[in-house]
Amino acid sequence: MKIALISDIYSPTEAETCTGRDIASHVLILAEGLARIGHKVLIGAPEPSLAKPVVEGRLVKCSGKHTENWAGIQLSKVGEKQLEEKLNAFQPDLLHIHTLSATGSFAVQYATERHIPVLLTVHTLEDLEKSGHLFSPMALWQEHLRIQTAQHLLSESRNIAVLSEAMAQSLYQDGIRIIGQRFPVAIDTEAFYPGASESFQRRTLADSLTLNGKTVVLCGGCDDDSIYPFLEEWGRAFSDSDPFRLLLLNSEAQTGELYSLIHSLRLSERVSLAGTLSREELAACYELSCCYVSCSHSEILHLSAAEAAACGTPLLIRAGSGTASLVENKHNGFIWSSESELFGFIRKFARVTGPGRDALVKMVSGTMRTLTPQNQARAAESLYLSLLP
């Protein structure tokens, strides 16, 4: 089968947000898995100001432009023509779209005109939301176009997939029907597993982030506003004399705001920002931490939680969020509803050391063992085949 994956973002390391990293990782891992089981795959994505398409293996980068969508980029008109030429040469049997922007709208139109089946995966609802702080007529008009495009894509798409139960429920409340099963997720199982990082990598990372002598609590999925009240609660629950250090897997876009907030709340001795990390550094980060926390209310499923659990780091995920679907209660972590409940779990996990910690790592990592690219690809293949005429 020939499958074209269409996205606005393709590089996890260059993504400016946690959501962007998750979507880029999902697309690249899906492409890798599909190729491993024998399918031909093309990834089409925009990059600003390309005079001609750039082909890098399965990836085709076409001319893009900066815009007000969540990814900050979409195909330009020139890029649409470039991608059209590449798709014509590839002759896909199916298009799998991972964006609600004009890039996705172009891909749906392309497929409709050629009677090619389409699957739309909704990763985030940010392109359906108003920003609430725009004042210029141009900015308001661009926001209107962004929302209108996303709404049109959802209304016109017959086959819609999601990664989390929370996303399915949110779309259902808006009258949007999805396929009967959640699209499978996978992680890079060659990068994230117990013992994935060397001791010197963990020491180096701990030195660079001033984590030595601390019990590290890793907080991921910080893209929504829930991180701000959460930091206030953290400041009330733990003092500078406590051994705990909260390490945020922050996006670059948040760095300035978070530094200011940490300073204003006087949390510099209790909270650190991880910044941009390589895969090797991420594995070391997971293994340094006594647990992985997500305070997000969002419907987005954050793959960093699955990566952490694959390394043996237990999960503490807010109830009702998209990432909550990864939790197997009492096997790889817990769902929490209040900060007091969460902080109690953190203190309990911090006390697990020695052989008990080894047993915990084994149990937690075992729950992620099936999230391989090949397993994801086989499940995706079954879904794709059901959409073919």
Backbone hydrogen bonds, N-H to C=O, Kabsch-Sander energy under -0.5 kcal/mol:
donor,donor_aa,acceptor,acceptor_aa,energy
3,I,1,M,-0.6
3,I,40,K,-2.8
4,A,94,L,-2.4
5,L,3,I,-0.6
5,L,42,L,-3.2
6,I,4,A,-0.5
6,I,96,H,-2.5
7,S,5,L,-0.5
7,S,44,G,-2.3
14,E,11,S,-0.5
15,A,11,S,-0.8
15,A,12,P,-0.5
21,R,17,T,-2.0
22,D,18,C,-2.2
23,I,19,T,-2.5
24,A,20,G,-2.6
25,S,21,R,-2.6
26,H,22,D,-2.4
27,V,23,I,-2.4
28,L,24,A,-2.4
29,I,25,S,-2.7
30,L,26,H,-2.3
31,A,27,V,-2.4
32,E,28,L,-2.3
33,G,29,I,-2.6
34,L,30,L,-2.6
35,A,31,A,-2.1
36,R,32,E,-2.1
37,I,33,G,-1.4
38,G,35,A,-1.5
39,H,34,L,-2.5
40,K,1,M,-2.2
42,L,3,I,-2.1
43,I,58,R,-2.8
44,G,5,L,-2.7
44,G,42,L,-0.6
45,A,43,I,-0.5
45,A,60,V,-2.1
47,E,62,C,-2.6
49,S,64,G,-1.6
50,L,47,E,-0.7
51,A,49,S,-0.5
54,V,61,K,-2.4
56,E,54,V,-0.6
56,E,59,L,-3.0
59,L,56,E,-2.0
60,V,43,I,-3.3
61,K,54,V,-3.1
61,K,59,L,-0.5
62,C,45,A,-2.5
62,C,60,V,-0.5
64,G,47,E,-2.2
65,K,74,Q,-2.8
67,T,72,G,-1.0
72,G,69,N,-1.0
74,Q,65,K,-1.8
76,S,63,S,-2.1
80,E,76,S,-2.2
81,K,77,K,-1.6
82,Q,78,V,-2.1
83,L,79,G,-2.9
84,E,80,E,-2.4
85,E,81,K,-1.9
86,K,82,Q,-1.8
87,L,83,L,-2.9
88,N,84,E,-2.5
89,A,85,E,-1.8
90,F,86,K,-1.9
91,Q,87,L,-2.8
93,D,2,K,-2.8
94,L,2,K,-1.3
95,L,117,P,-2.3
96,H,4,A,-3.1
97,I,95,L,-0.6
97,I,119,L,-3.0
98,H,6,I,-3.1
105,S,101,S,-1.9
106,F,102,A,-2.5
107,A,103,T,-2.0
108,V,104,G,-2.3
109,Q,105,S,-2.1
110,Y,106,F,-2.7
111,A,107,A,-2.3
112,T,108,V,-2.7
113,E,109,Q,-2.4
114,R,110,Y,-0.9
115,H,111,A,-0.5
115,H,112,T,-1.0
116,I,111,A,-2.7
119,L,95,L,-2.5
120,L,159,N,-2.6
121,T,97,I,-2.9
121,T,119,L,-0.5
122,V,120,L,-0.6
122,V,161,A,-2.6
123,H,121,T,-0.7
128,L,125,L,-2.0
129,E,126,E,-1.4
140,L,136,S,-2.3
141,W,137,P,-2.2
142,Q,138,M,-2.4
143,E,139,A,-2.2
144,H,140,L,-2.2
145,L,141,W,-2.2
146,R,142,Q,-2.4
147,I,143,E,-2.5
148,Q,144,H,-2.5
149,T,145,L,-2.7
150,A,146,R,-2.1
151,Q,147,I,-2.7
152,H,148,Q,-2.4
153,L,149,T,-2.3
154,L,150,A,-2.1
155,S,151,Q,-2.3
156,E,152,H,-2.1
157,S,153,L,-1.4
160,I,158,R,-0.6
161,A,120,L,-3.2
163,L,122,V,-0.5
168,A,164,S,-1.8
169,Q,165,E,-2.4
170,S,166,A,-2.0
171,L,167,M,-2.4
172,Y,168,A,-2.3
173,Q,169,Q,-2.1
174,D,170,S,-0.8
174,D,171,L,-0.7
175,G,172,Y,-1.8
176,I,171,L,-2.6
177,R,175,G,-0.6
179,I,160,I,-3.0
183,F,162,V,-2.8
187,I,371,L,-2.2
189,T,187,I,-1.5
191,A,188,D,-1.7
192,F,188,D,-1.8
193,Y,191,A,-0.6
196,A,193,Y,-1.9
202,R,198,E,-1.8
203,R,199,S,-2.3
204,T,200,F,-2.5
205,L,201,Q,-2.2
206,A,202,R,-2.5
207,D,203,R,-2.4
208,S,204,T,-2.3
209,L,205,L,-1.9
210,T,207,D,-1.0
211,L,206,A,-2.9
212,N,206,A,-0.6
214,K,211,L,-2.0
215,T,243,P,-3.0
216,V,214,K,-0.8
216,V,288,L,-0.6
217,V,245,R,-2.6
218,L,216,V,-0.5
218,L,291,C,-2.2
219,C,247,L,-3.0
220,G,218,L,-0.5
220,G,293,V,-2.2
222,C,249,L,-0.6
227,I,224,D,-1.3
228,Y,225,D,-1.4
230,F,226,S,-1.6
231,L,227,I,-2.0
232,E,228,Y,-1.4
233,E,229,P,-2.1
234,W,230,F,-2.5
235,G,231,L,-2.3
236,R,232,E,-1.5
237,A,233,E,-1.9
238,F,234,W,-2.2
242,D,239,S,-1.4
245,R,215,T,-2.4
246,L,270,R,-2.9
247,L,217,V,-2.8
247,L,245,R,-0.5
248,L,246,L,-0.6
248,L,272,S,-2.8
249,L,219,C,-3.0
250,N,248,L,-1.7
253,A,16,E,-1.5
254,Q,251,S,-1.0
255,T,251,S,-0.7
255,T,252,E,-0.9
258,L,254,Q,-2.9
259,Y,255,T,-2.6
260,S,256,G,-2.0
261,L,257,E,-2.4
262,I,258,L,-3.1
263,H,259,Y,-2.2
264,S,260,S,-2.6
265,L,261,L,-2.3
266,R,263,H,-1.2
267,L,262,I,-3.0
270,R,267,L,-2.0
271,V,267,L,-2.0
272,S,246,L,-3.0
274,A,248,L,-3.0
282,L,278,S,-2.5
283,A,279,R,-2.3
284,A,280,E,-1.9
285,C,281,E,-2.5
286,Y,282,L,-2.7
287,E,283,A,-2.1
288,L,284,A,-1.4
289,S,285,C,-0.7
289,S,286,Y,-0.9
290,C,216,V,-3.0
291,C,216,V,-0.7
292,Y,314,P,-3.1
293,V,218,L,-3.7
294,S,316,L,-2.2
302,H,300,I,-0.7
303,L,301,L,-0.7
305,A,302,H,-1.5
306,A,302,H,-0.7
307,E,303,L,-2.5
308,A,304,S,-2.4
309,A,305,A,-2.4
310,A,306,A,-2.3
311,C,307,E,-1.2
311,C,308,A,-0.6
312,G,309,A,-1.6
313,T,308,A,-2.4
315,L,332,N,-2.9
316,L,292,Y,-2.5
317,I,334,F,-1.9
318,R,294,S,-1.4
319,A,336,W,-2.7
321,S,318,R,-1.4
322,G,298,S,-2.9
323,T,300,I,-0.5
324,A,321,S,-0.8
325,S,322,G,-1.1
326,L,323,T,-2.1
327,V,324,A,-1.5
329,N,327,V,-0.7
330,K,333,G,-2.3
331,H,328,E,-2.8
332,N,328,E,-2.1
333,G,328,E,-0.7
334,F,315,L,-2.4
336,W,317,I,-2.2
342,L,338,S,-2.3
343,F,339,E,-3.0
344,G,340,S,-1.5
345,F,341,E,-1.8
346,I,342,L,-2.4
347,R,343,F,-2.1
348,K,344,G,-1.7
349,F,345,F,-2.6
350,A,346,I,-2.2
351,R,347,R,-0.8
351,R,348,K,-0.7
352,V,349,F,-1.4
353,T,351,R,-0.8
356,G,353,T,-1.1
357,R,353,T,-0.6
358,D,354,G,-1.9
359,A,355,P,-2.4
360,L,356,G,-2.1
361,V,357,R,-2.7
362,K,358,D,-2.0
363,M,359,A,-2.3
364,V,360,L,-2.9
365,S,361,V,-2.5
366,G,362,K,-1.5
367,T,363,M,-0.7
367,T,364,V,-1.2
368,M,365,S,-1.5
369,R,366,G,-1.0
371,L,368,M,-1.8
372,T,370,T,-1.9
376,Q,372,T,-2.4
377,A,373,P,-2.5
378,R,374,Q,-2.4
379,A,375,N,-2.0
380,A,376,Q,-2.7
381,E,377,A,-2.7
382,S,378,R,-1.7
383,L,379,A,-1.7
384,Y,380,A,-3.1
385,L,381,E,-2.6
386,S,382,S,-1.5
387,L,383,L,-0.8
387,L,384,Y,-1.3
388,L,384,Y,-0.9
388,L,385,L,-0.6
